[in-house]
Amino acid sequence: MKKGQNSLNGDSSASGSEPTYAIGLEAPLSGQYAGLGVNVQYAVQVAVDQANASNSFGFKVKLINGDDLGDPAKAPAAATSLTQDPAVLGVIGPTFSSSVLATAKIYGSAGLAFITPSATNSSLQDQSFAAFHRIVPDDNVEGSQAADWLQHRGVKKLFVLQDLSAYGKGVADTVAAEAHKDGVSVTEQGLDAQTTTNYNPMAQTIVSSGDDAVFYGGYDAQAALLAKALQSAGFKGIAVGGNGIKSNVFTTGAGTAGNGWYMTCGCQDATVAPQSKAFAAAYQKTFNTPASTYSPESYDAANALLTAIKDAAATGAPTRAGVEAALNAIDFKGITSEIKFQSDGDVAASVQTVNLYQQRDGAITELGNVRSEN
């Protein structure tokens, strides 16, 4: 192996067995956002376990986890740890948009390709990040379709609240702009999720506004607090959140106050989609819990990365540069969609789909493509 090449040959030369290659994972595996991070981690682990059991790629896989707590201040340390391990040929994650913004240059400088299955901020693809790949629609797609859906529901006055995060502000700004374009009267405010624990004053402000609907751009735990506050304040309008609130954390935290809330998400419900049946069964069997938000997308991201490693290995020991090139050229049929990347790293526009969900009787149910629900 030439100096500077990043590959892991394991013990294949000595034992005659398959080589072993490593992939990394950056996600919040502890802390307040661990619920979403675990959805990603478990799905990637299913893909790794299946690859090792079937030998379908011709090599064994080792998963190396990096916990960034969903905190952009801690994300660089997790990314640096993964880039400094020469065995790692690609990374799944980061999970959050703010973490992508904090780490993309680290991955790019190391020539280490990464695929985020869940970070949706609409500026990420415009940053010229060398190693960036994303397999879900961005907030411009999701937010504009959410606003159009609200307008078709007859909403005339919309209150948009966002949590000041890279994700929350991005999707909320898009919803506000598109709703205004649709002729809806919009009020937009921000409330820092890191410092706010009492949502009762904001709920009173929303009710006093007389607006027909509220859209929340932010994450699940804070949305649950908002839902309870809105219920206490007597809000009777339509309540909608972006993909960041679609989780069991929201369902558990909000309780009955979450019933009736809608969510938009460029993600698939693995528990009902026919093409996800085998994955959902394997996930349930391994972890004794259902696959959840961004689990199918994470599974697809892992298998796309493993396919790229296989393609790069066709001419010898795979390198990071070879994996990056193979990933840029990939055309992979996953359980969520066809995965092929545009030159900016985003998944091809032709396969981007946003679904609408609603919490009913304590469970989040997929209603279908948000466009078909207009």
C-alpha positions, 0 to 999 in steps of 0.5 A: 500500500502506498503512503497516504492511501487509506484502506484496511486489509484486515488479516486476509493475506494471512488467513485467506478470509475476506478483507475487513473495511470500516465505515463511520457513523456520526450521530447524537448517540447520547443526550437530548437528541439521542432518540433520532440518533439511535434510529440512524445507528440501529439502521446502519447496524442492520445493514452492517450485520446483513453484509457480514452475514451474507458476504454479499459485498465480498468483504467484512464491515466494521462500524465505528461510532462517533457521538456528537450529541447533536451539538455543533460545538461537539461535532468537530471532535467526533468528525476528527476522530473518524477522519484520523482513523485510517481504516474508515473509508466513508461516514454515515451522518452527521444527523443534524444540519448544524453538525454538517455545517460544523464538520463538512470541511473536516471531512472534505480535507480528509477526503472522507466521503459522508452521506447524511440521511437526515440533515435537510438545511437548504444551504448545505448543497450550496457550500461546495463541500467536497465530501458532502452527500445527502439522500433526503429532500432539503428544507426548500422542498419540504417547507414549500410543500408544507406551506402549499398544503396549509394554503390548500387547507384554507389557512389565511393566517399562519404563525411560524415559530422556529428554534433558531437552529440551522435546521429549524430556521431554514425550514421555517423561513421557507414555510413563511416565504412560500405561504406569503407567496400563496397569499397567506398572512404570516407572522414569524418568530424565533425562540431559542430551544437551548434556553427556553423551557416555558412555552406558555407565554409563546402559546398565549401569543399564538392564541392571541394572534387569532392565526388559523395555524401554527408551523414549528421549525425545530425538534421533537422535545421542544415541540412537545412542550409547545404542544402542551402549552398550546393545548393549555392555552386553548389553541384550536387551529392546525398545528404542523411541524417539520421532520425534526418533530416526527419521533417517539420523543414528541409522542411521549412528551406531548401526550394527548396534546400531540394528537392532531399535529401534522408533520412533513418529512422527506422520509418513509414509514418503514413499518408500512411501506411494502419495500421496507418490510424485510428491513423493518422485520430485521430491525424489530428482531435485532433491537426489539423496537420498530424502525422510526424516523430516518431509519430506512434512509439510514439503511439505504445510506449505509448500503449505498456506501458499502456498494461504493466501497465494493465498486472501489475495491474492484481494482484493488484495495479501496482508498478514500478517494476511490470510494468518493469517486464511486459514490459520486457515480453511484446509481443504487436502488434502495428501499426508499428510492433510487439513490444517485447524486447530483454534482452538488451532493444532493440526491437527484431531484427526480426521486425527492418525495415529501410525505405527510404524517399525523399523530392520532391516538398517540401514534404517528401515521403516514397519510401519503405524499403531501402533494396528494393530500392537497 
